[in-house]
Amino acid sequence: MATTCFFEETISDLEKKEARIDFEFGRSSFYGQNLMYFRINGEGVIVDEETGKKIAEQMQGLAAYLGYDR
């Protein structure tokens, strides 16, 4: 059972700098398979493979829409 963190940072709102969250995501093998996990302000979830795929697809779509994928 291991985790690999891919992103870990305290994120602030663009204008309201006092509005911040501690945000982390990565992969976890806690349930015997490689799955996505998310942690916000210390609270975490491990999502099933179907949900992980949906999140990845929608984040890729958002990145493309915003031009971040160039």
PyRosetta script that sets phi, psi and omega in degrees:
from pyrosetta import init, pose_from_sequence

init()
pose = pose_from_sequence("MATTCFFEETISDLEKKEARIDFEFGRSSFYGQNLMYFRINGEGVIVDEETGKKIAEQMQGLAAYLGYDR")
pose.set_psi(1, 112.3)
pose.set_omega(1, -177.9)
pose.set_phi(2, -143.3)
pose.set_psi(2, 160.5)
pose.set_omega(2, 174.2)
pose.set_phi(3, -125.2)
pose.set_psi(3, 152.0)
pose.set_omega(3, 172.3)
pose.set_phi(4, -127.9)
pose.set_psi(4, 114.9)
pose.set_omega(4, -179.2)
pose.set_phi(5, -80.9)
pose.set_psi(5, 129.5)
pose.set_omega(5, 176.9)
pose.set_phi(6, -103.0)
pose.set_psi(6, -23.1)
pose.set_omega(6, -179.7)
pose.set_phi(7, -153.5)
pose.set_psi(7, 132.2)
pose.set_omega(7, 177.0)
pose.set_phi(8, -150.8)
pose.set_psi(8, 115.5)
pose.set_omega(8, -176.3)
pose.set_phi(9, -161.6)
pose.set_psi(9, 152.0)
pose.set_omega(9, 168.8)
pose.set_phi(10, -88.0)
pose.set_psi(10, 123.1)
pose.set_omega(10, -174.7)
pose.set_phi(11, -108.2)
pose.set_psi(11, 133.9)
pose.set_omega(11, 177.8)
pose.set_phi(12, -110.2)
pose.set_psi(12, 149.4)
pose.set_omega(12, 173.4)
pose.set_phi(13, -62.9)
pose.set_psi(13, 148.0)
pose.set_omega(13, -176.8)
pose.set_phi(14, -56.1)
pose.set_psi(14, -43.4)
pose.set_omega(14, -176.9)
pose.set_phi(15, -107.8)
pose.set_psi(15, -38.2)
pose.set_omega(15, -179.3)
pose.set_phi(16, -94.0)
pose.set_psi(16, 84.3)
pose.set_omega(16, -174.3)
pose.set_phi(17, -59.7)
pose.set_psi(17, -23.4)
pose.set_omega(17, 179.4)
pose.set_phi(18, -75.6)
pose.set_psi(18, -15.3)
pose.set_omega(18, 177.1)
pose.set_phi(19, -85.8)
pose.set_psi(19, 102.6)
pose.set_omega(19, -175.5)
pose.set_phi(20, -134.4)
pose.set_psi(20, 152.5)
pose.set_omega(20, 172.1)
pose.set_phi(21, -135.5)
pose.set_psi(21, 148.0)
pose.set_omega(21, 169.6)
pose.set_phi(22, -88.9)
pose.set_psi(22, 121.0)
pose.set_omega(22, -172.5)
pose.set_phi(23, -125.9)
pose.set_psi(23, 131.8)
pose.set_omega(23, 179.8)
pose.set_phi(24, -144.3)
pose.set_psi(24, 143.1)
pose.set_omega(24, 170.8)
pose.set_phi(25, -149.2)
pose.set_psi(25, 158.9)
pose.set_omega(25, -179.4)
pose.set_phi(26, 179.8)
pose.set_psi(26, -151.9)
pose.set_omega(26, 179.9)
pose.set_phi(27, -121.0)
pose.set_psi(27, 146.8)
pose.set_omega(27, -179.2)
pose.set_phi(28, -132.0)
pose.set_psi(28, 141.9)
pose.set_omega(28, 174.4)
pose.set_phi(29, -109.4)
pose.set_psi(29, 21.4)
pose.set_omega(29, -175.7)
pose.set_phi(30, -56.1)
pose.set_psi(30, -38.8)
pose.set_omega(30, -178.5)
pose.set_phi(31, -96.1)
pose.set_psi(31, 19.2)
pose.set_omega(31, 175.0)
pose.set_phi(32, 86.7)
pose.set_psi(32, 5.5)
pose.set_omega(32, 175.6)
pose.set_phi(33, -145.4)
pose.set_psi(33, 161.4)
pose.set_omega(33, 179.6)
pose.set_phi(34, -80.3)
pose.set_psi(34, 116.0)
pose.set_omega(34, -178.2)
pose.set_phi(35, -134.0)
pose.set_psi(35, 158.4)
pose.set_omega(35, 176.2)
pose.set_phi(36, -74.9)
pose.set_psi(36, 143.5)
pose.set_omega(36, 169.1)
pose.set_phi(37, -128.9)
pose.set_psi(37, 154.1)
pose.set_omega(37, 177.3)
pose.set_phi(38, -133.2)
pose.set_psi(38, 141.8)
pose.set_omega(38, 175.8)
pose.set_phi(39, -134.8)
pose.set_psi(39, 125.9)
pose.set_omega(39, 177.5)
pose.set_phi(40, -127.0)
pose.set_psi(40, 122.8)
pose.set_omega(40, -178.7)
pose.set_phi(41, 49.1)
pose.set_psi(41, 41.0)
pose.set_omega(41, 175.2)
pose.set_phi(42, 86.6)
pose.set_psi(42, -12.2)
pose.set_omega(42, 178.4)
pose.set_phi(43, -94.8)
pose.set_psi(43, 130.3)
pose.set_omega(43, -174.5)
pose.set_phi(44, -126.6)
pose.set_psi(44, 156.3)
pose.set_omega(44, 173.5)
pose.set_phi(45, -138.9)
pose.set_psi(45, 148.4)
pose.set_omega(45, 170.2)
pose.set_phi(46, -112.0)
pose.set_psi(46, 124.9)
pose.set_omega(46, -175.5)
pose.set_phi(47, -99.6)
pose.set_psi(47, 153.3)
pose.set_omega(47, 177.9)
pose.set_phi(48, -69.9)
pose.set_psi(48, 166.8)
pose.set_omega(48, -174.5)
pose.set_phi(49, -60.3)
pose.set_psi(49, -41.8)
pose.set_omega(49, -179.4)
pose.set_phi(50, -61.5)
pose.set_psi(50, -44.9)
pose.set_omega(50, 178.9)
pose.set_phi(51, -66.4)
pose.set_psi(51, -41.0)
pose.set_omega(51, 177.4)
pose.set_phi(52, -58.9)
pose.set_psi(52, -41.5)
pose.set_omega(52, 178.7)
pose.set_phi(53, -65.5)
pose.set_psi(53, -40.9)
pose.set_omega(53, 178.2)
pose.set_phi(54, -61.9)
pose.set_psi(54, -45.9)
pose.set_omega(54, 179.5)
pose.set_phi(55, -59.9)
pose.set_psi(55, -47.2)
pose.set_omega(55, -179.1)
pose.set_phi(56, -60.6)
pose.set_psi(56, -45.1)
pose.set_omega(56, -179.8)
pose.set_phi(57, -62.8)
pose.set_psi(57, -44.3)
pose.set_omega(57, -178.6)
pose.set_phi(58, -70.2)
pose.set_psi(58, -35.3)
pose.set_omega(58, 176.3)
pose.set_phi(59, -67.7)
pose.set_psi(59, -37.9)
pose.set_omega(59, 175.5)
pose.set_phi(60, -63.7)
pose.set_psi(60, -41.3)
pose.set_omega(60, 177.7)
pose.set_phi(61, -62.9)
pose.set_psi(61, -42.3)
pose.set_omega(61, 177.9)
pose.set_phi(62, -63.9)
pose.set_psi(62, -44.3)
pose.set_omega(62, 179.0)
pose.set_phi(63, -60.6)
pose.set_psi(63, -41.4)
pose.set_omega(63, 178.4)
pose.set_phi(64, -65.4)
pose.set_psi(64, -44.1)
pose.set_omega(64, -179.7)
pose.set_phi(65, -59.6)
pose.set_psi(65, -40.7)
pose.set_omega(65, -178.9)
pose.set_phi(66, -83.1)
pose.set_psi(66, -7.6)
pose.set_omega(66, -178.8)
pose.set_phi(67, 79.5)
pose.set_psi(67, 15.6)
pose.set_omega(67, 179.7)
pose.set_phi(68, -75.3)
pose.set_psi(68, -14.4)
pose.set_omega(68, -176.3)
pose.set_phi(69, -87.8)
pose.set_psi(69, 7.9)
pose.set_omega(69, 179.3)
pose.set_phi(70, -97.7)
pose.dump_pdb("model.pdb")
